[in-house]
Structure formats: C-alpha cells, structure tokens
Amino acid sequence: MQDLSELRKDQLDALRELGNIGSGNACTALAQFLNRKIAMDVPTAKILPFSEISSLLGGPQEKTIGIFLKVMGKISGKFLLLIPEDTGIKLMRTLIPKSKANKASDMDDFEISCMREIGNILAGSFLNALSILTRTTMLNSLPAMAFDMAGALIDTVVADMAAVSDHVLMIETSFLESNEDLKLHIFLMPDHDSLEQLLCQLGVK
Amino acid sequence: MPEIYPVGMAELRIARNPDILAAYGIGSCVIVAMYDPKTKIGGVAHIILPDSTGIAQERVNPRKFADTAVPLLFQTLSHAGCFKSSIISKVIGGAEMFPPTENLTNNIGTQNTASAIRALEKLRIPILAQDIGGRCGRSLEMNLATGRISLTVLGESVKEI
C-alpha cells in the first residue's frame, strides 16, 4: 500500500462519496429514531498528519462524548462518533424526557446505555449502506462510550493506525437539527490494510 | 511574555526558560517530559505507541514510539547544552479511555507508560513524578522556569507535579 498522503484526488472523491452515502443513511435513521428533521453537512475525506488530529472539532480539550466501535469484515476499521456534551444531553433527553442529567458525568447506567444505542444505530445504518455499496459484509462491534476531552478520545482510537503511517484517513460528517443546534460528528477510519481493498471495491484502485 | 508551545501527537519539542511546553487532551498517549534544572531547558515527547520493534526501519518515525522517542529526546536535550547527569523526567498519560469490556484498544495506554518507563530506566534518567493510567484524559503545561507541570483532568482542580 502506498502512503496515505499519496492518495489521488479521484480516490479521495470516491471515499468522500462513500462517506456521503453512509452518512445519508445514518442521518435518515437518526431522524426516524428521534422523529425529527435532521440536516447533514457535506462529508469530507481528509488525510491528516497525527499532529493535527487533536485540534479537530472544538479543540483537544472540548468536553465530548465518544462512542467507539470496531468495524469487522473483509474491510475493517474504526467508527467513532463524537458528540459535544450539550448535544449529547439534548439527544438523550429526546429519548428519555424524564432524565435529570444536566451533565454527561451525571448520566446513569440507563442513560449511558441509551447513548450507546444511538451509536449503535448510527454505525449500523452507516455500515449497512457501505456494505451494499462495496458488496462486502461489514459488521460493527458493540459500542463503548466515554466522556472526556475530545483529544483524549481521538488519540486512543487512532493509536494503532500510527504504527504504519504518519497520516490518518478520516471521513467526517456532521449532523444539524434545524431549529436547535444539534451537532455530532462521525468518523470512519479504515484500517491501513483495508484501504486498498476499499478503493478496489469502489473502482478507483 | 513566555510563549506556549503545544506539542501534538507524534511530536517532540524542546524549549527553554521562560517558555512553556504544553500537551492537550492526552488519552492513551504518553507524555515524557524532561528537564534540566541547571540550564532550565526542557523537552516534551508526545508518544502514541509503545514499541517500534518489528516495523520496517525506514518507516519508523522515532517520535511516535516510546522506545525511540525517549532516547531521542534525551539526545536532543544534551545537544542543546543540557547536562546529561542533571536531566530529570516526568511521565504523564497512558489512560484507558474506553471500558475494557469490548477489548477495543489492546490496553494501549498501559503498554505506552510501561514502555516509556522502561526506556527511561535504561538511560538511568530519574523519574521524579508520574500521573498515569486511569480512565481520564489529561492536559498539561510545563513551565520551563521551574520544571513544574500543571495538570488538568476534567471535573478536577488543577494540580502540580
């Protein structure tokens, strides 16, 4: 496999389109789940050096809920959902109107489980669209959740990709709800060995 | 006015009094900070992985791995005029951010700190303080006037080590 920084423009475009299709599906799933209208930003596919990763989003110290899943199958990788604390609370309250938690650190087991389920639904619908597009089966592991500084959540997830590359590929997308600011970010990071397979299936090897 | 220099993942940086070296949002990464109180020069390595063994030499970025970044930082400081014998170190980070149930991250934080400490011991660099492990992210700023490190964890007050 070539180095990530050598990806061509048409390859990046194909990956961005992949992000578009996956996020579109995830966005629909979330809108149905919450019974609300959710808008989606145009996804980006970025190749980033490790030193720049933690300054993504609101900066490395931003209070963030992270939901992390492994993608398994012929094409493997990682799926990370980052939700700013206030958005996370709003989402959770939509599902559990009786909830008393005002901060992510006050969430009880049931509320945490509810957040994980949101991750599960988003990842499942995202990967489902990708499976169809690439004609391979992609499965996701059970989601794990943590609440902390954004940088700290991201570095754990990208660590094992650092062994072979100085860059990481991120397909990133954000959702917004019209009248309320509901921001969440999806990152799909294919494993190094899976990237070639993925590009091949997309017809841009 | 002292400058603050942030050190990102896989970066290694040195600076001198009165400046400040910082690393923000550290999860499973480990920060090795070194300081020479005589020259008031210090350095920080923001390490991602424990061990470079088994990775093709030409692809190794030494700043990424604990076993290579620690000697590199030591060497860089001594080239900058530090006294090797007076250099001290502090180790911060290496948390396990996600619950271990799903075995998603191979205990990378624990491995990182263990490997960093091993590399420091090999070079006989005294470790004056450590704040490692747990399930919390950390941010730090090292003041090169004193070598003191102020450490922030979400929901806790700032502490100095």
Contacts between the chains, C-beta under 8 A, distances in Angstrom:
chain1	res1	chain2	res2	distance
A	49	B	10	7.9
A	50	B	8	7.0
A	50	B	9	4.2
A	50	B	10	4.4
A	50	B	48	6.7
A	50	B	64	7.6
A	51	B	8	3.4
A	51	B	9	5.7
A	51	B	10	6.0
A	51	B	11	5.1
A	52	B	8	6.7
A	53	B	8	7.7
A	53	B	9	6.1
A	54	B	8	6.3
A	54	B	9	6.3
A	54	B	24	6.8
A	54	B	25	5.1
A	55	B	8	7.4
A	59	B	24	7.4
A	59	B	25	7.9
A	60	B	24	4.0
A	60	B	25	3.0
A	60	B	139	7.4
A	61	B	24	5.2
A	61	B	25	5.5
A	61	B	139	5.7
A	61	B	152	7.8
A	63	B	154	6.5
A	66	B	97	7.4
A	66	B	98	7.7
A	68	B	98	5.6
A	68	B	104	6.1
A	69	B	104	8.0
A	70	B	102	7.6
A	70	B	104	5.8
A	105	B	154	7.8
A	105	B	155	6.0
A	141	B	102	5.7
A	141	B	104	6.9
A	142	B	101	8.0
A	142	B	102	5.5
A	144	B	98	4.0
A	144	B	99	5.5
A	144	B	101	7.1
A	144	B	102	5.1
A	144	B	104	5.6
A	145	B	98	7.5
A	145	B	99	7.9
A	146	B	97	4.9
A	146	B	98	5.1
A	146	B	99	7.6
A	146	B	135	7.3
A	147	B	154	8.0
A	148	B	27	7.1
A	148	B	97	6.3
A	148	B	136	6.3
A	148	B	137	4.0
A	148	B	154	5.9
A	149	B	24	7.3
A	149	B	25	4.1
A	149	B	27	7.8
A	149	B	137	4.1
A	149	B	139	6.7
A	149	B	154	6.2
A	150	B	25	6.0
A	151	B	24	5.7
A	151	B	25	1.9
A	151	B	26	6.9
A	151	B	27	7.0
A	151	B	137	6.9
A	152	B	25	4.8
A	152	B	26	5.9
A	152	B	27	3.3
A	152	B	28	8.0
A	152	B	95	6.9
A	152	B	97	5.9
A	152	B	136	7.7
A	152	B	137	2.6
A	152	B	138	7.2
A	153	B	27	6.2
A	153	B	97	5.8
A	153	B	137	7.2
A	154	B	25	7.6
A	154	B	27	7.4
A	155	B	9	6.0
A	155	B	25	7.3
A	155	B	26	6.9
A	155	B	27	4.4
A	155	B	28	5.9
A	155	B	29	4.7
A	155	B	48	6.9
A	156	B	27	4.5
A	156	B	28	4.2
A	156	B	95	7.9
A	156	B	96	7.8
A	156	B	97	4.5
A	156	B	98	6.6
A	156	B	105	5.5
A	156	B	108	6.7
A	156	B	109	7.2
A	157	B	105	7.7
A	158	B	9	7.9
A	158	B	48	7.8
A	159	B	28	5.6
A	159	B	29	7.4
A	159	B	48	5.4
A	159	B	49	6.2
A	159	B	105	7.1
A	159	B	108	4.9
A	160	B	49	7.7
A	160	B	105	7.9
A	160	B	106	7.1
A	160	B	108	7.0
A	162	B	9	7.7
A	162	B	10	6.7
A	162	B	48	4.4
A	162	B	49	5.6
A	162	B	64	5.5
A	163	B	49	5.9
A	163	B	55	6.1
A	163	B	64	8.0
A	164	B	55	7.2
A	164	B	59	6.8
A	166	B	10	7.1
A	166	B	61	5.7
A	166	B	64	7.9
